[in-house]
Amino acid sequence: MATRLKLKVIPACSRNAISGWLDDTLKIQVTVAPERGKANKAVVALLCKSLGLQRNSVRVLRGETSQMKVVEIDGLSLADIHKILPRTGA
């Protein structure tokens, strides 16, 4: 089972955090600047930690150089993700 999830990534923030949901898009803040894939690696690491997954379970499919990304998450349904990351305001 693989789930695709839309993300809005805000790089160069003061902390790494999942800010909440904007409709069907998950808003994520990372501390690193978007250079040489560092922000993408931070996003993957944060999602893996927050969802309790292995690092190879999350990968960026689209938007490697954009704030708007699509990631694929193995092992969880969208309903599972919503249970773990509640729909708090962003």
Phi and psi in degrees as a GROMACS rama.xvg file:
@    title "Ramachandran Plot"
@    xaxis  label "Phi"
@    yaxis  label "Psi"
@TYPE xy
-131.315  137.818  ALA-2
-119.145  133.683  THR-3
-96.8551  136.757  ARG-4
-134.168  132.648  LEU-5
-85.7504  138.68  LYS-6
-127.065  148.666  LEU-7
-117.508  116.793  LYS-8
-105.216  129.267  VAL-9
-110.244  106.202  ILE-10
-83.7715  168.684  PRO-11
58.1402  40.7076  ALA-12
-92.6561  173.816  CYS-13
-78.2391  -14.469  SER-14
-153.388  159.464  ARG-15
-87.6422  124.319  ASN-16
-160.036  150.496  ALA-17
-95.9128  114.776  ILE-18
-83.0941  -22.0805  SER-19
131.583  -164.622  GLY-20
-108.64  139.256  TRP-21
-114.972  95.4876  LEU-22
57.6688  -113.177  ASP-23
-101.881  15.0652  ASP-24
-114.611  132.365  THR-25
-90.3261  128.066  LEU-26
-96.4263  127.957  LYS-27
-128.975  137.048  ILE-28
-111.804  136.74  GLN-29
-131.02  152.278  VAL-30
-80.5132  -23.7576  THR-31
-82.9196  154.848  VAL-32
-78.553  154.741  ALA-33
-80.9588  68.5708  PRO-34
-128.917  134.088  GLU-35
53.1661  36.1662  ARG-36
78.5865  5.91179  GLY-37
-63.6466  -40.904  LYS-38
-65.6453  -39.8071  ALA-39
-61.4578  -42.6879  ASN-40
-63.6959  -39.339  LYS-41
-66.1482  -38.3473  ALA-42
-63.1781  -47.8869  VAL-43
-60.7414  -45.567  VAL-44
-61.9366  -42.7827  ALA-45
-65.896  -43.2478  LEU-46
-63.3232  -43.7815  LEU-47
-60.6627  -45.9309  CYS-48
-63.1847  -46.3451  LYS-49
-67.5208  -33.5033  SER-50
-95.5708  -4.83522  LEU-51
70.1657  39.7469  GLY-52
-115.162  160.177  LEU-53
-72.1569  153.853  GLN-54
-59.0891  -32.6522  ARG-55
-80.6456  3.16665  ASN-56
-87.3719  -11.0906  SER-57
-126.719  131.947  VAL-58
-144.833  147.236  ARG-59
-81.9104  121.624  VAL-60
-92.9648  -43.4627  LEU-61
-138.45  151.476  ARG-62
87.2127  31.0953  GLY-63
-58.608  -28.0287  GLU-64
-113.57  18.6837  THR-65
-124.523  158.61  SER-66
-70.2844  -31.1315  GLN-67
-89.0726  119.922  MET-68
-129.249  161.012  LYS-69
-123.936  125.651  VAL-70
-114.746  154.535  VAL-71
-112.02  130.363  GLU-72
-119.408  119.886  ILE-73
-88.4791  138.628  ASP-74
96.0081  -5.58918  GLY-75
-134.166  142.411  LEU-76
-85.8472  168.945  SER-77
-62.0917  -37.5115  LEU-78
-62.1574  -41.0672  ALA-79
-61.6402  -43.2091  ASP-80
-62.8324  -41.7527  ILE-81
-66.3223  -31.5163  HIS-82
-69.0414  -39.6991  LYS-83
-76.2357  -40.3853  ILE-84
-115.039  88.235  LEU-85
-58.8473  158.533  PRO-86
-79.3106  65.9601  ARG-87
-82.8456  157.353  THR-88
-67.073  150.084  GLY-89
